[in-house]
Amino acid sequence: MSILSHFCVKAPWLLLVAAFGASATVAAEDGKALFEKNCGVCHVVAKTEPPRQGSYLAGIVGRHAGKIEDFPYSNGLKAATFEWTPEKLDQWISDPQSLIQDSYMMYKQADPAVRTAIIGYLSTLKAQ
């Protein structure tokens, strides 16, 4: 088999592998970009950043809902008895009022792929 014919047979597979490898990296970066675009208007990541309408989100996965000291949560969120898990975050981002009726959060994300990417990013943020 000549080098040219070998390359022509293998090249499509190499491109396919390269494309999938690149998309895994892009997917991780997409979560942060989607967070900034969809959530960053109201939320910050770090506790040290100036607060916005929503709470800071570093360490959100595993945190008790509505328990950041001195944050002005709705009464329903203050009374919440659950921890933020990826499943709870998915429900929350999909429709906050379905989880906490008096929630102040108006944002809803119908696209499960966007929610998954954002939650994946949030899961990487460690508590401060």
C-alpha positions in Angstrom: 0.0 0.0 0.0 1.5 3.4 -1.0 1.8 6.2 1.5 -0.9 8.2 -0.3 -3.4 5.4 -0.4 -2.7 4.6 3.3 -3.2 8.3 4.2 -6.4 8.6 2.2 -7.9 5.5 4.0 -6.8 6.7 7.5 -7.3 10.4 7.2 -11.1 10.5 7.6 -10.7 8.4 10.8 -7.9 10.7 12.1 -10.1 13.7 11.5 -13.0 12.1 13.2 -10.9 11.3 16.3 -9.4 14.8 16.3 -12.9 16.4 16.1 -14.2 14.3 19.0 -11.1 15.1 21.1 -11.5 18.8 20.5 -15.2 18.7 21.2 -14.6 17.3 24.7 -12.4 20.3 25.5 -14.8 22.7 23.9 -17.7 21.2 26.0 -15.9 22.0 29.2 -15.2 25.6 28.0 -18.8 25.9 26.9 -20.1 25.4 30.4 -18.2 28.5 31.6 -19.2 30.5 28.6 -22.8 29.5 28.9 -22.7 30.3 32.6 -21.3 33.8 31.9 -23.9 34.4 29.2 -26.9 33.0 30.9 -26.2 33.3 34.7 -23.4 35.9 35.0 -25.8 38.9 34.9 -27.1 37.9 38.3 -24.5 35.6 39.8 -20.8 35.8 40.5 -18.6 32.8 41.0 -16.4 33.8 44.0 -17.5 34.9 47.4 -14.9 37.7 47.1 -16.5 39.2 44.1 -19.0 42.1 44.5 -22.5 40.5 45.0 -25.2 40.8 42.4 -28.9 39.9 42.6 -28.1 36.2 43.0 -25.8 34.5 45.4 -22.2 33.5 44.6 -22.0 30.0 43.2 -18.6 28.6 44.1 -19.2 25.4 46.0 -22.9 25.3 45.1 -22.9 21.5 44.5 -23.3 20.0 48.0 -24.3 23.3 49.6 -27.5 23.6 51.6 -30.0 25.6 49.7 -30.8 29.1 51.0 -28.1 29.2 53.7 -25.5 31.8 52.7 -25.3 34.1 55.6 -26.8 37.6 55.1 -28.0 36.8 51.6 -31.6 38.1 51.0 -33.2 34.8 50.0 -37.0 34.5 49.5 -38.8 33.0 52.5 -39.2 29.7 50.6 -35.6 29.4 49.8 -34.6 30.3 53.4 -36.8 27.4 54.6 -35.5 24.9 52.0 -34.2 21.6 53.5 -32.3 20.2 50.6 -28.7 20.3 49.3 -27.9 21.4 45.8 -27.2 18.3 43.7 -26.8 18.3 39.9 -30.4 17.0 39.8 -31.8 19.7 42.0 -29.8 22.3 40.0 -31.3 20.9 36.8 -34.8 21.3 38.2 -34.0 24.8 39.5 -32.5 26.1 36.3 -35.3 24.5 34.3 -38.1 26.2 36.4 -37.1 27.8 39.8 -40.8 28.2 40.8 -41.5 24.5 40.5 -39.0 23.9 43.3 -39.5 27.1 45.4 -42.7 28.9 44.6 -41.7 32.3 45.9 -38.3 32.2 44.3 -36.9 35.6 43.1 -35.1 33.9 40.2 -37.0 34.5 36.9 -34.5 32.8 34.6 -35.6 29.5 33.1 -33.6 27.3 30.7 -35.6 24.9 28.6 -32.6 23.4 26.8 -31.3 20.3 28.7 -27.9 20.5 26.9 -27.4 24.1 28.1 -28.4 23.2 31.6 -26.1 20.2 31.6 -23.1 22.3 30.4 -23.8 25.0 33.1 -24.2 22.4 35.9 -21.0 20.7 34.7 -19.2 24.0 35.0 -20.7 24.7 38.4 -19.7 21.3 39.6 -16.0 22.3 39.1 -16.2 25.3 41.3 -15.0 24.5 44.8 -16.3 26.1 48.0 -14.4 29.1 49.3 
